[in-house]
Amino acid sequence: MENAEEIWKFLLRQTIASALPPPGYSKSRPHVWALSLPTGAVHLFQVGTSDIVKEFVTTANYWSARLSKEPLIGGISNMEYGWSDAVINSALVNMDKQRSPPNSSGAPRPSFQSSIRSSIDQQGGIRAKLPADRVHLSDWTPPQQSMVASQLNETDQLKALQNYVKNVEEELQKHNELRPAMMLAFSPRHPNANKAMTNWERKSSYLLREIVKFRTYIDCLHAAEAQKGKIYSSRNDHEDGHDLSAEASPADPCPATLAV
């Protein structure tokens, strides 16, 4: 990168870099990597070789991992998106977790939610308006990304990111469990049903993106830690070799200089 010419600058916090898979951007531009910004913008960069692509991607992701501060988890809001206790029956959320034993034919029994849905649909095909149909739903939007640089050292940063990913994975699991109860809370084809499921999909996609991004950060910090260990080990071996050389040649006027 000594010969690189600076043409623009990008803040690497909350970004993620990736190499375009073969054949790259095109056959004439095979060596291209992408930088995804927290705003959703994606910038493509063409370089000369696959090794340079790897160097840029590794370096960008390492500093993203070092500087990105994980968002806060579990924020409380009075906005209704379609899955609060005021809309869904929370008792139904865990109902499908308890698997029913197979019936006499050997096939698994239908879930509690599907049984209720079938019973309702058989009563004329159109449900009466449900309480959740009258609720005002807001559009769910991802939380604001923190652009404050992390002040943690590399070891503590790795622990913080690992803890964040664990929390997001748990939140995603809980979010997935809400879907069956949400489908029962709204009348079919009602605008609120569509809006609630759209909100659900948006949050699910956001949580998945966060898991992928911060797992990438964690992998980069693990790789940097391993590479650092190799460098330190090689340096110690090198210094030990110089020390042995100095002991074998006591007349050497400057063994300390050689050790450095």
C-alpha positions in Angstrom: 0.0 0.0 0.0 3.1 2.3 0.0 2.3 3.3 -3.6 -1.4 3.9 -3.0 -2.8 7.4 -3.9 -5.4 8.8 -1.5 -8.5 10.0 -3.4 -11.1 9.9 -0.6 -11.6 9.0 3.1 -14.2 6.8 4.7 -14.9 6.5 8.4 -14.6 2.7 9.1 -16.8 2.5 12.2 -19.8 0.2 11.6 -18.6 -0.6 8.1 -17.9 -4.1 6.6 -15.6 -4.9 3.7 -15.9 -7.9 1.4 -14.3 -9.2 -1.7 -16.5 -9.7 -4.7 -16.5 -13.4 -5.6 -15.2 -14.6 -9.0 -15.4 -13.3 -11.7 -15.4 -10.0 -9.6 -17.2 -7.0 -11.0 -16.7 -8.3 -14.6 -14.3 -10.4 -16.6 -12.3 -7.2 -17.3 -12.4 -6.1 -13.6 -11.8 -9.3 -11.6 -10.2 -7.8 -8.5 -12.9 -5.7 -6.8 -13.8 -5.3 -3.2 -16.8 -3.6 -1.6 -17.2 -1.4 1.5 -20.6 -1.2 3.0 -21.3 1.9 5.1 -23.8 2.1 8.0 -25.9 4.5 5.8 -26.6 1.6 3.4 -24.3 2.9 0.7 -21.9 0.5 -0.9 -18.6 1.6 -2.6 -16.7 -0.6 -5.0 -12.9 -0.5 -5.3 -10.9 -2.0 -8.1 -7.3 -3.1 -7.4 -4.6 -5.0 -9.3 -4.4 -8.4 -7.7 -6.4 -10.8 -5.4 -3.7 -10.3 -2.8 -4.3 -6.6 -2.7 -8.1 -7.2 -2.4 -7.4 -9.5 0.6 -5.1 -6.8 2.2 -7.7 -4.1 1.8 -10.6 -6.2 3.1 -8.6 -7.6 6.1 -7.3 -4.1 7.1 -10.6 -2.4 6.7 -12.5 -5.0 8.7 -9.8 -5.1 11.5 -10.1 -1.4 12.1 -13.9 -1.6 11.9 -13.8 -4.3 14.5 -11.4 -2.2 16.7 -13.3 1.1 16.5 -17.0 0.1 16.2 -19.0 0.4 19.4 -21.8 -2.1 19.8 -25.3 -0.7 20.1 -27.3 -0.9 23.3 -29.7 -3.9 23.6 -33.2 -3.9 25.1 -34.3 -0.3 24.6 -37.8 0.4 25.8 -40.2 2.3 23.5 -43.9 3.1 23.8 -44.3 2.7 20.0 -46.4 -0.2 18.8 -45.1 -2.3 16.0 -47.4 -5.3 16.2 -45.9 -7.6 18.8 -46.3 -6.0 22.2 -48.3 -7.7 25.0 -51.1 -5.2 24.3 -51.5 -6.8 20.8 -50.6 -10.5 21.0 -51.4 -13.2 23.5 -48.1 -13.9 25.1 -49.3 -17.2 26.4 -49.3 -18.5 22.8 -45.7 -17.6 22.2 -44.3 -20.6 23.9 -47.1 -22.9 23.1 -45.5 -24.4 20.0 -42.3 -25.2 21.9 -44.1 -28.0 23.7 -44.2 -30.6 21.0 -47.3 -32.7 21.0 -46.8 -36.5 20.9 -47.6 -38.2 17.6 -51.1 -39.4 17.0 -52.1 -43.0 16.3 -51.2 -42.6 12.6 -47.6 -41.7 13.6 -47.9 -38.1 12.1 -47.2 -35.2 14.5 -50.3 -33.3 15.7 -50.9 -29.8 14.4 -49.7 -26.9 16.5 -52.0 -25.1 18.9 -51.9 -22.0 16.7 -52.7 -23.8 13.5 -55.6 -25.6 15.2 -57.1 -22.2 16.3 -56.6 -20.8 12.8 -58.3 -23.7 11.2 -61.2 -23.5 13.6 -61.7 -19.8 12.9 -61.4 -20.1 9.2 -64.1 -22.8 9.1 -66.6 -20.4 10.7 -67.5 -18.6 7.5 -64.0 -17.8 6.2 -64.0 -14.2 7.5 -63.3 -13.3 11.0 -64.9 -10.5 13.0 -62.7 -7.5 13.6 -60.1 -8.2 16.3 -58.8 -5.7 18.9 -55.4 -5.7 17.2 -57.0 -4.4 14.0 -57.9 -1.2 15.7 -54.4 -0.5 17.1 -52.3 2.2 15.5 -49.0 0.7 14.3 -45.8 2.6 13.7 -43.2 1.8 11.1 -40.3 -0.1 12.7 -36.9 1.4 11.9 -33.4 0.2 12.9 -31.8 1.9 15.9 -29.3 4.6 15.2 -25.8 3.3 14.7 -23.3 4.6 17.3 -20.5 6.4 15.5 -18.5 6.9 18.7 -15.2 5.2 18.6 -14.7 2.4 21.1 -12.0 3.1 23.7 -11.5 -0.5 24.7 -8.3 -2.3 24.2 -8.3 -5.2 21.7 -9.0 -8.0 24.3 -11.9 -6.1 26.0 -13.2 -5.1 22.6 -13.4 -8.8 21.5 -15.3 -9.7 24.7 -17.7 -6.8 24.2 -18.5 -7.8 20.6 -18.9 -11.5 21.6 -21.3 -10.5 24.3 -23.3 -8.3 21.9 -23.6 -11.1 19.3 -24.8 -13.5 22.0 -27.5 -11.0 23.1 -28.6 -10.3 19.5 -28.9 -14.0 18.8 -31.1 -14.4 21.8 -33.2 -11.4 20.7 -33.6 -12.9 17.2 -34.8 -16.2 18.7 -37.4 -14.4 20.8 -38.4 -12.3 17.8 -39.0 -15.4 15.7 -41.2 -16.9 18.4 -43.6 -14.0 18.1 -44.6 -14.7 14.6 -47.3 -17.4 15.2 -49.0 -15.3 17.9 -48.9 -12.2 15.6 -50.7 -14.2 12.9 -53.5 -14.9 15.3 -53.8 -11.4 16.6 -54.9 -9.7 13.3 -57.7 -10.4 10.9 -56.4 -11.9 7.6 -55.7 -9.4 4.8 -56.3 -6.5 7.3 -53.9 -3.6 6.7 -52.6 -3.9 10.3 -51.7 -7.6 9.6 -49.6 -6.6 6.6 -48.0 -3.7 8.4 -47.2 -5.8 11.5 -45.6 -8.6 9.4 -43.6 -6.0 7.4 -42.3 -4.6 10.7 -41.5 -8.1 11.9 -39.5 -8.8 8.7 -37.6 -5.5 8.9 -36.5 -6.2 12.5 -35.6 -9.8 11.7 -33.4 -8.7 8.7 -31.7 -6.1 10.8 -30.9 -8.6 13.6 -29.5 -11.0 11.0 -27.3 -8.3 9.5 -26.0 -7.3 12.9 -25.0 -10.9 13.6 -23.2 -11.3 10.3 -21.4 -8.0 10.7 -20.3 -8.4 14.3 -19.3 -12.1 13.7 -17.1 -10.7 10.9 -15.5 -8.3 13.4 -15.0 -11.1 15.9 -13.3 -13.3 13.3 -11.0 -10.4 12.4 -9.9 -9.9 16.0 -9.3 -13.6 16.4 -7.2 -13.7 13.3 -5.3 -10.6 14.4 -4.6 -12.2 17.8 -3.4 -15.4 16.2 -1.1 -13.4 13.8 0.2 -11.3 16.6 1.1 -14.5 18.5 3.0 -15.8 15.5 5.0 -12.5 15.2 5.8 -12.4 18.9 6.9 -16.0 18.8 9.1 -15.4 15.7 10.6 -12.3 17.3 11.4 -14.2 20.5 13.0 -17.0 18.6 15.0 -14.4 16.6 16.2 -12.7 19.8 17.1 -16.0 21.4 19.2 -16.8 18.4 21.1 -13.5 18.7 21.6 -14.2 22.5 23.2 -17.6 21.7 25.4 -15.9 19.1 26.5 -13.3 21.5 27.4 -15.9 24.2 29.4 -17.9 21.6 31.3 -14.8 20.5 32.2 -12.8 23.7 34.7 -10.8 21.7 31.9 -9.3 19.6 31.9 -5.6 20.5 28.2 -4.9 20.2 26.0 -8.0 20.9 23.2 -5.9 22.3 22.9 -4.0 19.0 22.7 -7.3 17.2 19.9 -8.5 19.5 17.9 -5.4 18.7 
